[in-house]
Amino acid sequence: MVLIIQKTLMYAVPLLIVALAGVFAERSGIINLALEGEMIFGAFCGAIVGIAFAKHNILIEKPQAIFVILMIVAAAGGAIYSLMLSFSAINLKADQTIGGTALNMLAPAIVNTVGLAFFNQEKLVMPSNFKSYAIKNPDPNANPIVQIFTDKAYISTYIVIIVFVILAIWMYKTKTGLRLRSCGEHPQAAASVGISVFKMRYLGTTISGALAGLGGYVYIATTAGATAEGSVQGMGFLALAIMIFGNWNPIWIALGALLFGFLKCVGAVSGQIEFLKAANLPIYFYNIIPYFVVLIVLAFTAGKSGCPKAEGIPYDKGQR
């Protein structure tokens, strides 16, 4: 049971923060379909800096410190990458769906090209000592709940949960958060009281990109063998589905992330659960379960959407 919960958290944490990334963009009025691309680019930035650290023996004896630094680098990379979406959607008033799709296609191309040009490979594998845990050998007789959060628990789990809670509270309990959300509901009304819609939308999309980049690095560091490549296995699209499933509400998003994190981990632990082992089903069957469930969930929740009213609509000062 401890193993299942740990694996669930391992998959749920990146989904949690990337789903919140989608909320920030869409609450400001921008549809961010580029979450997948921002995850890929952010993870790649973190991997490159990590390899550079290893090559020059920078903080090599402090893997936890490196882990945190690389998470920050990945977040910065995702934020910078998201500026292309912001500029096209806000300044150029381009179609946001097409812009997001283009960025999803561009990110793997950049990653593969840079990888081949400078590392002679499309996949960047980080040094093995970066795969360190917060605590490796706790008391085997410890309470199971304590074991879940201390036995081979990544420090990123704690950081992401804290960031999620702080930003969720910030969005709903601060003046700036209220202004950001007003730009996704009725930007003309927001502008009439002196709120800069352009600034708020840039802010929301940049935070969104940063969180997506952070989630991308956490994903490759904890579940993908510390390997950065031109794919995050559809985690960005799954996070989008969780955002819709959670009705743009952080509490429901957290529950959705746990649900789909559990569905993602079933394949990983199937060999250690007796009745699943006895079923002898191919691993591909377990891999499609989360996406199949997504289709079912979205089919039943589509009519109850609480999406921001002005999302995807370019802001026009002259419109009323």
URQUIRA-V416769 format. One record per backbone hydrogen bond with DSSP energy under -0.5 kcal/mol. NH is the residue of the N-H (numbers start at 0). CO is the residue of the C=O. Records with the same first field share a line. If there is no record, write none. Layout:
# URQUIRA-V416769
NH = CO / CO
This chain:
# URQUIRA-V416769
4 = 0
5 = 1
6 = 2
7 = 3
8 = 4
9 = 5
10 = 6
11 = 7
12 = 8
13 = 9
14 = 10
15 = 11
16 = 12
17 = 13
18 = 14
19 = 15
20 = 16
21 = 17
22 = 18
23 = 19
24 = 20
25 = 21
26 = 22
27 = 23
28 = 24 / 25
29 = 24
31 = 29
32 = 30
34 = 31
35 = 32
37 = 33
38 = 34
39 = 35
40 = 36
41 = 37
42 = 38
43 = 39
44 = 40
45 = 41
46 = 42
47 = 43
48 = 44
49 = 45
50 = 46
51 = 47
52 = 48
53 = 49
54 = 50
55 = 51
56 = 53
57 = 52
58 = 56
61 = 58
65 = 61
66 = 62
67 = 63
68 = 64
69 = 65
70 = 66
71 = 67
72 = 68
73 = 69
74 = 70
75 = 71
76 = 72
77 = 73
78 = 74
79 = 75
80 = 76
81 = 77
82 = 78 / 79
83 = 80
85 = 81
86 = 82
87 = 83
88 = 84
89 = 85
90 = 85 / 86
91 = 86
93 = 87
98 = 94
99 = 95
100 = 96
101 = 97
102 = 98
103 = 99
104 = 100
105 = 101
106 = 102
107 = 103
108 = 104
109 = 105
110 = 106
111 = 107
112 = 108
113 = 109
114 = 110
115 = 111
116 = 112
117 = 113
118 = 113 / 114
119 = 114 / 115
120 = 114
123 = 227
124 = 122
125 = 123 / 225
129 = 126
130 = 127
131 = 129
133 = 152
141 = 138
146 = 142
147 = 143
148 = 144
149 = 145 / 146
150 = 146
151 = 134 / 149
152 = 134 / 149
153 = 151
156 = 153
157 = 153
158 = 154
159 = 155
160 = 156
161 = 157
162 = 158
163 = 159
164 = 160
165 = 161
166 = 162
167 = 163
168 = 164
169 = 165
170 = 166
171 = 167
172 = 168
173 = 169
177 = 173
178 = 174
179 = 175
180 = 176
181 = 177
182 = 178
183 = 26 / 180
184 = 180
185 = 181
189 = 185
190 = 186
191 = 187
192 = 188 / 189
193 = 190
194 = 189
196 = 194
199 = 195
200 = 196
201 = 197
202 = 198
203 = 199
204 = 200
205 = 201
206 = 202
207 = 203
208 = 204
209 = 205
210 = 206
211 = 207
212 = 208
213 = 209
214 = 210
215 = 211
216 = 212
217 = 213
218 = 214
219 = 215
220 = 216
221 = 217
222 = 218
223 = 218
225 = 219
226 = 219 / 223
227 = 123 / 225
234 = 231
237 = 233
238 = 234
239 = 235
240 = 236
241 = 237
242 = 238
243 = 239
244 = 240
245 = 241
246 = 243
247 = 242
248 = 245
252 = 248
253 = 249
254 = 250
255 = 251
256 = 252
257 = 253
258 = 254
259 = 255
260 = 256
261 = 257
262 = 258
263 = 259
264 = 260
265 = 261
268 = 264
269 = 265
271 = 268
272 = 269
273 = 271
276 = 272
277 = 273
278 = 274
279 = 275
280 = 275
284 = 281
285 = 281
286 = 282
287 = 283
288 = 284 / 285
289 = 285
291 = 287
292 = 288
293 = 289
294 = 290
295 = 291
296 = 292
297 = 293
298 = 294
299 = 295
300 = 296
301 = 297
303 = 300
304 = 301
309 = 183
310 = 307
311 = 28
312 = 309
313 = 311
318 = 315
